[in-house]
Amino acid sequence: MGFEESDGGRKEVNDDEMMESDEHGVPDPEDIIAVVPLDDVLEGRVNVRDLAASAGPSVESDNENIDVSDAELDEEDIEPPSDDAVLKIEGLHTKDVFSLDVSNCKWLASGSEDDTALLFDVQGDMKAAALKITDHTDSVTCVRFNSAGTFLATGDMSGKIVITTLSSLSQLCLIDDCTDLEWLTWHHSADILFAGGGDGMVWMWLISRNGVAQSRVFAGGAGVSCTIGAVLPDGKRLLTGYADGSVRIWNLRDGTDIYVQMPSACTAGDVHSSLPIGVLGCQSGIAVIINTDNGKIVRAVQPRKSNPEEEKEEQEEEMEVDNSVETVRLSKDHPWVAVGTNSGLLSIFDINSGIERHKCDHDGFTVVKCLFRNTADGGVHILSSCLDGAVRMWDARDGEPIKVLSGGGSEIFDVITVENEASAKIVTACQEGVIRVFDA
């Protein structure tokens, strides 16, 4: 029994009514620390703050402690992503690894954000580098072996290129002609190195045993970055793409060119190993197939979402959603082209018809690179690497997933295959200086 004030004065309140009033702000008996006369408080004989402090931690404080411990427990309960690598090379690079290349199943090279390049003997102890190249002054984004397996070219973002002789593991020469290096590639059969720069210049160097024997410049970018470059199968021409969407097919002998315009900036490119076909990936999400003999556009293709509603929403938010093509790859044995985007789309198109044969889902993660791979049993696989740290393997004939190789959640920036009669490996360049090797 208790009392409460009303307009008509004090009235009695029974226990049930008191319980109901608790729901409207009256403290629960268990929450009461002590009962003191009001006069003692008003006249200063009792300090309410001292009384509360002597009672110990507040209920709110207890709840905060519980929340923190629960959060820590939840983090402990979360299992880290699995790591399927059969070998992890770590501790040699100190920052992200950006580029990989392999030569004759003998040498593996890597370039890193730590301004160094490493050379590994694939047939030896890969946990130790055979050579560390330290002459760079910026992130090493390009590493390339020549076709004969005698030279290694490593290039950093500032434009400095180091040529290493593999037989002696010694530096042959330094090249500092290029500005803001975008790409490096060697000629298929000669010791000629090509590079594209941020100023639009394309450089060509003839490399001899004594260093640079000759050099030449192809100026077609008008100050716009030359973002891609590839030597055509005949060895006499070079395909280049630029940040303004222009494409040029250079005649290496006389310096003339065929000009083609893409719908937007060129972000990826590939050329067929034997046919006059090239493909350019664009920032707008379109891939354009061209005839490299005459520069004519054969057709344009674009990966699209399976859900029409999602596609519609993406078009409505065109300014907010980026769907740039990150990688393109032509199959050397089939009329197929694979196109991967930074929105997680990977589609395989028929070159002759332009029809999308298959769509490979990547859960929205950026597709960094894709590769076609012929298997020993006559099959054709396509490998795709993602920023989620996984390498996915698909059957290129029907688009069915085969397996996923997890890299512990570590972002992947490059992927290559190392294959011989005895084994097949997949090597990835990962964040935090790690190189992973998987069984294919």
C-alpha positions as CSV (number, residue, x, y, z in Angstrom):
1,M,0.0,0.0,0.0
2,G,1.3,3.5,-0.8
3,F,0.2,7.1,-1.6
4,E,0.3,9.3,-4.7
5,E,-0.7,12.9,-5.3
6,S,-3.8,13.8,-7.3
7,D,-5.8,16.9,-8.0
8,G,-8.0,16.0,-5.0
9,G,-5.1,15.4,-2.7
10,R,-3.4,12.2,-1.5
11,K,-5.0,8.9,-2.2
12,E,-4.1,5.3,-1.3
13,V,-2.6,3.1,-4.0
14,N,-2.5,-0.7,-3.7
15,D,0.4,-2.9,-4.7
16,D,-1.0,-3.9,-8.1
17,E,-1.3,-0.2,-9.0
18,M,2.2,0.4,-7.9
19,M,3.5,-2.3,-10.2
20,E,1.6,-0.7,-13.1
21,S,3.1,2.7,-12.2
22,D,6.6,1.1,-12.4
23,E,6.2,0.8,-16.1
24,H,5.8,4.6,-16.3
25,G,9.0,5.6,-14.5
26,V,8.8,4.5,-10.9
27,P,12.0,2.6,-9.9
28,D,11.9,-1.1,-9.4
29,P,12.6,-2.0,-5.7
30,E,15.7,-3.9,-6.8
31,D,17.1,-0.7,-8.3
32,I,16.8,1.3,-5.0
33,I,20.2,1.8,-3.4
34,A,18.9,3.3,-0.1
35,V,16.0,5.2,1.4
36,V,16.8,8.5,3.1
37,P,14.6,11.2,4.6
38,L,14.2,14.2,2.3
39,D,15.0,16.6,5.1
40,D,18.5,15.0,5.5
41,V,19.3,15.6,1.9
42,L,18.0,19.2,1.9
43,E,19.8,20.1,5.1
44,G,23.1,18.5,3.9
45,R,23.3,15.7,6.3
46,V,23.4,13.1,3.4
47,N,25.4,13.5,0.2
48,V,23.5,11.7,-2.6
49,R,26.7,11.4,-4.8
50,D,28.7,9.9,-2.0
51,L,25.9,7.4,-1.4
52,A,25.7,6.4,-5.1
53,A,29.5,6.0,-5.3
54,S,29.6,3.8,-2.2
55,A,27.0,1.5,-3.8
56,G,29.5,0.4,-6.6
57,P,29.3,0.5,-10.4
58,S,26.0,1.7,-11.9
59,V,23.7,-0.6,-13.9
60,E,24.7,1.4,-17.0
61,S,28.3,0.7,-16.4
62,D,27.7,-3.0,-16.0
63,N,25.8,-3.0,-19.3
64,E,28.7,-1.3,-21.0
65,N,31.1,-3.9,-19.6
66,I,28.8,-6.7,-20.8
67,D,28.6,-5.1,-24.3
68,V,32.3,-4.9,-24.7
69,S,33.0,-8.4,-23.5
70,D,30.2,-9.6,-25.9
71,A,31.9,-7.8,-28.8
72,E,35.3,-9.3,-28.0
73,L,33.7,-12.7,-27.8
74,D,32.0,-12.2,-31.1
75,E,35.3,-11.3,-32.8
76,E,36.9,-14.4,-31.3
77,D,34.1,-16.6,-32.5
78,I,34.5,-15.3,-36.1
79,E,36.6,-17.8,-38.1
80,P,39.2,-16.2,-40.4
81,P,38.8,-17.0,-44.1
82,S,40.5,-20.3,-45.2
83,D,43.8,-20.3,-47.0
84,D,44.2,-23.0,-49.6
85,A,47.7,-22.0,-50.6
86,V,50.3,-24.8,-50.6
87,L,53.0,-22.2,-50.2
88,K,53.1,-18.7,-48.8
89,I,56.1,-16.5,-49.6
90,E,56.1,-13.8,-47.0
91,G,58.5,-11.5,-45.2
92,L,60.5,-10.7,-48.3
93,H,58.3,-7.9,-49.7
94,T,57.2,-5.5,-47.0
95,K,54.2,-4.0,-48.9
96,D,51.6,-5.1,-51.5
97,V,52.8,-7.2,-54.4
98,F,51.5,-5.7,-57.7
99,S,53.0,-7.7,-60.5
100,L,54.2,-11.3,-61.4
101,D,55.8,-13.0,-64.4
102,V,57.3,-16.4,-65.0
103,S,60.0,-17.6,-67.5
104,N,60.3,-21.2,-68.8
105,C,59.1,-22.6,-65.4
106,K,62.6,-21.6,-64.2
107,W,62.3,-18.0,-62.9
108,L,59.5,-16.1,-61.1
109,A,59.6,-12.4,-60.7
110,S,57.6,-10.1,-58.5
111,G,57.2,-6.3,-58.1
112,S,56.0,-4.5,-55.0
113,E,54.9,-1.3,-53.5
114,D,58.1,-1.5,-51.4
115,D,60.1,-0.2,-54.4
116,T,61.8,-3.6,-55.0
117,A,61.5,-6.5,-57.3
118,L,62.4,-10.1,-56.4
119,L,63.6,-13.0,-58.5
120,F,62.9,-16.6,-57.4
121,D,64.2,-19.9,-58.7
122,V,61.0,-21.9,-59.2
123,Q,63.0,-25.2,-59.2
124,G,64.7,-24.3,-55.9
125,D,63.8,-22.9,-52.5
126,M,61.1,-20.3,-53.3
127,K,61.0,-19.1,-49.7
128,A,64.3,-17.3,-50.4
129,A,64.9,-14.9,-53.3
130,A,67.7,-15.5,-55.7
131,L,68.0,-11.8,-56.4
132,K,66.6,-8.6,-54.9
133,I,66.5,-5.5,-57.2
134,T,66.7,-2.4,-55.2
135,D,67.4,0.3,-57.8
136,H,63.8,1.5,-58.1
137,T,62.5,4.7,-56.5
138,D,58.8,4.0,-56.6
139,S,56.3,1.1,-56.6
140,V,57.4,-1.7,-59.0
141,T,54.2,-2.3,-61.1
142,C,55.7,-4.1,-64.1
143,V,57.9,-7.2,-64.2
144,R,58.5,-8.9,-67.6
145,F,60.8,-11.6,-69.0
146,N,61.9,-11.5,-72.6
147,S,60.9,-14.5,-74.8
148,A,64.4,-16.1,-74.7
149,G,64.5,-16.1,-70.9
150,T,67.7,-14.1,-70.8
151,F,66.6,-10.7,-69.6
152,L,64.2,-9.4,-66.9
153,A,62.7,-5.9,-67.2
154,T,61.3,-4.4,-64.0
155,G,59.6,-1.0,-64.1
156,D,58.3,1.4,-61.4
157,M,55.6,4.0,-61.4
158,S,58.1,6.9,-61.8
159,G,59.3,5.4,-65.1
160,K,62.6,3.9,-64.1
161,I,63.3,0.5,-65.8
162,V,66.0,-1.9,-64.7
163,I,67.2,-4.6,-67.1
164,T,68.7,-7.7,-65.4
165,T,70.8,-10.4,-67.1
166,L,69.6,-13.7,-65.8
167,S,72.7,-15.8,-66.5
168,S,74.7,-13.7,-64.1
169,L,71.9,-12.2,-62.0
170,S,73.5,-8.8,-62.5
171,Q,72.2,-5.5,-63.7
172,L,72.7,-4.8,-67.4
173,C,71.4,-1.3,-67.6
174,L,69.1,1.4,-66.2
175,I,66.5,3.1,-68.5
176,D,65.1,6.4,-67.3
177,D,63.4,7.7,-70.5
178,C,59.8,7.0,-69.7
179,T,57.5,9.2,-67.6
180,D,54.9,7.6,-65.2
181,L,55.2,4.1,-66.5
182,E,51.8,2.4,-67.3
183,W,52.9,-0.9,-68.9
184,L,55.9,-3.0,-70.2
185,T,56.0,-5.7,-72.8
186,W,58.7,-7.5,-74.8
187,H,58.6,-8.4,-78.5
188,H,57.7,-12.1,-79.2
189,S,61.0,-13.0,-80.8
190,A,63.5,-10.2,-80.5
191,D,65.1,-8.4,-77.5
192,I,63.0,-5.3,-78.0
193,L,61.2,-3.8,-75.0
194,F,58.2,-1.5,-75.3
195,A,56.7,0.8,-72.6
196,G,53.8,3.2,-72.4
197,G,53.9,6.4,-70.2
198,G,51.6,8.8,-68.5
199,D,52.5,11.5,-71.1
200,G,51.2,9.4,-74.0
201,M,54.6,8.5,-75.3
202,V,55.4,4.9,-76.4
203,W,59.0,3.9,-76.1
204,M,60.8,1.1,-78.0
205,W,64.4,-0.1,-77.0
206,L,66.6,-2.6,-78.7
207,I,68.5,-4.4,-75.9
208,S,71.9,-5.9,-76.6
209,R,74.4,-7.6,-74.3
210,N,75.9,-4.2,-73.6
211,G,72.6,-2.4,-72.8
212,V,70.4,-0.2,-75.0
213,A,71.5,-0.4,-78.6
214,Q,68.7,1.7,-80.2
215,S,65.6,3.5,-79.1
216,R,62.6,5.0,-80.7
217,V,59.5,7.0,-79.6
218,F,55.9,6.8,-81.0
219,A,54.0,10.0,-80.0
220,G,50.3,9.6,-80.5
221,G,48.7,10.3,-77.1
222,A,48.9,14.1,-77.1
223,G,49.6,14.1,-73.4
224,V,47.0,11.5,-72.5
225,S,48.2,8.4,-70.7
226,C,49.0,5.3,-72.8
227,T,47.3,2.7,-70.7
228,I,47.7,-0.5,-72.7
229,G,50.1,-2.0,-75.2
230,A,50.5,-5.3,-77.0
231,V,52.7,-6.5,-79.9
232,L,50.6,-8.0,-82.7
233,P,51.3,-11.6,-83.9
234,D,53.2,-10.5,-87.0
235,G,55.8,-8.8,-84.8
236,K,55.7,-5.8,-87.0
237,R,53.0,-3.8,-85.4
238,L,52.0,-2.6,-81.9
239,L,48.5,-2.0,-80.5
240,T,48.2,0.8,-78.0
241,G,45.2,2.3,-76.1
242,Y,44.9,5.6,-74.3
243,A,43.0,7.2,-71.5
244,D,40.9,9.3,-73.9
245,G,39.6,6.2,-75.7
246,S,41.8,6.5,-78.7
247,V,43.5,3.3,-80.1
248,R,46.5,3.2,-82.5
249,I,48.0,0.3,-84.4
250,W,51.6,1.3,-85.0
251,N,53.8,0.2,-87.9
252,L,57.1,-0.4,-86.1
253,R,59.1,0.1,-89.2
254,D,57.9,3.5,-90.5
255,G,56.0,4.9,-87.5
256,T,52.7,5.2,-89.3
257,D,49.5,4.2,-87.5
258,I,45.8,3.3,-87.9
259,Y,43.5,5.3,-85.6
260,V,40.4,3.8,-83.9
261,Q,38.1,5.6,-81.3
262,M,36.6,3.7,-78.4
263,P,33.5,4.9,-76.5
264,S,35.6,5.8,-73.3
265,A,39.0,5.4,-71.7
266,C,40.9,2.2,-72.5
267,T,41.4,0.2,-69.3
268,A,42.4,-3.3,-70.6
269,G,43.5,-5.0,-73.8
270,D,44.5,-8.2,-75.4
271,V,45.4,-9.5,-78.8
272,H,45.0,-13.0,-80.3
273,S,48.1,-15.1,-80.6
274,S,47.7,-15.9,-84.2
275,L,44.6,-14.1,-85.7
276,P,44.1,-10.4,-86.5
277,I,41.8,-9.8,-83.6
278,G,42.2,-7.4,-80.7
279,V,39.9,-6.5,-77.8
280,L,39.8,-3.3,-75.8
281,G,38.1,-2.9,-72.5
282,C,36.7,0.5,-71.7
283,Q,35.9,2.5,-68.5
284,S,32.2,2.6,-69.5
285,G,31.9,-1.2,-69.1
286,I,32.0,-2.0,-72.8
287,A,34.6,-4.3,-74.6
288,V,35.2,-3.6,-78.3
289,I,36.5,-6.3,-80.6
290,I,38.5,-4.9,-83.6
291,N,40.2,-6.2,-86.7
292,T,43.9,-5.4,-86.2
293,D,44.6,-5.6,-89.9
294,N,42.4,-2.6,-90.8
295,G,41.3,-1.2,-87.5
296,K,37.6,-1.8,-88.2
297,I,35.3,-2.5,-85.2
298,V,33.9,-6.0,-85.4
299,R,31.4,-5.6,-82.5
300,A,31.0,-4.4,-78.9
301,V,29.9,-6.5,-76.0
302,Q,29.0,-5.7,-72.4
303,P,28.6,-7.9,-69.3
304,R,25.2,-7.3,-67.8
305,K,23.5,-8.4,-64.6
306,S,21.1,-11.3,-64.7
307,N,18.3,-9.4,-62.8
308,P,16.7,-6.8,-65.1
309,E,15.6,-4.8,-62.1
310,E,19.2,-4.6,-60.9
311,E,20.3,-3.6,-64.4
312,K,17.6,-0.8,-64.4
313,E,18.7,0.5,-61.0
314,E,22.3,0.5,-62.1
315,Q,21.4,2.5,-65.2
316,E,19.4,5.0,-63.1
317,E,22.4,5.5,-60.8
318,E,24.9,5.6,-63.7
319,M,26.9,8.5,-62.1
320,E,27.3,6.6,-58.8
321,V,27.9,3.0,-60.0
322,D,31.3,2.2,-61.6
323,N,31.3,-0.7,-64.0
324,S,34.7,-0.3,-65.6
325,V,36.3,-3.2,-67.5
326,E,39.3,-4.4,-65.5
327,T,40.4,-7.4,-67.6
328,V,39.8,-8.9,-71.1
329,R,41.2,-12.2,-72.5
330,L,40.9,-13.9,-75.8
331,S,41.0,-17.7,-76.0
332,K,43.7,-18.9,-78.4
333,D,41.8,-22.0,-79.4
334,H,38.1,-21.0,-79.4
335,P,36.2,-17.9,-80.7
336,W,35.7,-16.6,-77.1
337,V,36.5,-13.5,-75.2
338,A,36.2,-13.1,-71.5
339,V,35.4,-9.7,-70.0
340,G,35.6,-8.9,-66.3
341,T,34.6,-5.7,-64.5
342,N,35.1,-4.0,-61.2
343,S,31.5,-4.6,-60.2
344,G,32.1,-8.3,-60.1
345,L,30.8,-9.4,-63.5
346,L,32.7,-11.9,-65.7
347,S,31.1,-12.9,-69.0
348,I,32.3,-15.1,-71.8
349,F,31.2,-14.0,-75.3
350,D,31.2,-15.6,-78.7
351,I,33.3,-13.4,-80.9
352,N,31.5,-14.3,-84.1
353,S,28.0,-13.6,-82.9
354,G,28.5,-11.4,-79.9
355,I,26.2,-13.6,-77.8
356,E,27.0,-13.9,-74.1
357,R,27.7,-17.6,-73.6
358,H,28.1,-17.6,-69.9
359,K,28.0,-15.4,-66.9
360,C,30.3,-16.1,-63.9
361,D,29.2,-14.5,-60.5
362,H,31.8,-13.0,-58.2
363,D,29.5,-11.7,-55.4
364,G,30.2,-8.1,-56.4
365,F,34.0,-8.3,-55.9
366,T,36.2,-6.7,-58.5
367,V,37.5,-9.1,-61.1
368,V,41.2,-8.2,-61.3
369,K,42.4,-10.6,-63.9
370,C,41.2,-13.6,-65.9
371,L,43.1,-16.3,-67.8
372,F,42.1,-19.1,-70.2
373,R,43.8,-22.4,-69.4
374,N,43.8,-25.7,-71.4
375,T,43.7,-28.8,-69.2
376,A,45.5,-32.1,-69.7
377,D,42.2,-33.9,-70.4
378,G,41.2,-31.5,-73.2
379,G,39.1,-29.2,-71.2
380,V,39.2,-25.4,-71.1
381,H,39.1,-23.5,-67.9
382,I,38.9,-19.9,-67.1
383,L,40.6,-18.6,-64.0
384,S,39.5,-15.3,-62.3
385,S,41.2,-13.5,-59.4
386,C,39.3,-11.1,-57.2
387,L,39.9,-8.5,-54.5
388,D,38.2,-10.8,-52.0
389,G,41.4,-12.9,-52.1
390,A,39.9,-15.9,-54.0
391,V,40.9,-17.5,-57.3
392,R,37.8,-19.0,-59.0
393,M,38.0,-21.7,-61.6
394,W,35.2,-22.2,-64.2
395,D,34.5,-24.5,-67.1
396,A,34.8,-22.2,-70.0
397,R,32.5,-24.4,-72.1
398,D,29.4,-24.2,-70.0
399,G,30.3,-21.6,-67.3
400,E,29.9,-24.0,-64.4
401,P,32.1,-23.3,-61.4
402,I,34.7,-26.0,-60.7
403,K,36.4,-24.7,-57.5
404,V,37.4,-21.7,-55.4
405,L,40.9,-21.3,-54.1
406,S,40.8,-19.1,-51.0
407,G,43.7,-16.8,-50.1
408,G,42.7,-16.0,-46.6
409,G,40.9,-12.9,-47.6
410,S,44.0,-11.2,-48.8
411,E,43.4,-8.9,-51.8
412,I,44.9,-10.2,-55.1
413,F,46.5,-7.8,-57.6
414,D,47.9,-10.2,-60.2
415,V,47.8,-13.9,-61.0
416,I,49.8,-16.2,-63.3
417,T,50.1,-20.0,-64.0
418,V,53.3,-22.0,-63.8
419,E,52.9,-25.3,-65.7
420,N,55.1,-28.1,-66.9
421,E,54.6,-31.8,-67.5
422,A,54.9,-32.6,-63.8
423,S,52.7,-30.0,-62.2
424,A,50.5,-27.0,-62.6
425,K,50.5,-24.1,-60.1
426,I,48.6,-20.9,-59.7
427,V,50.6,-18.0,-58.3
428,T,49.0,-14.8,-56.9
429,A,50.4,-11.4,-55.9
430,C,48.7,-10.3,-52.7
431,Q,48.5,-7.5,-50.2
432,E,50.9,-7.1,-47.4
433,G,53.8,-8.5,-49.4
434,V,52.5,-12.1,-49.7
435,I,52.9,-14.3,-52.7
436,R,50.7,-17.4,-52.7
437,V,51.1,-20.7,-54.6
438,F,48.1,-23.0,-55.2
439,D,47.7,-26.4,-56.8
440,A,45.8,-25.9,-60.1
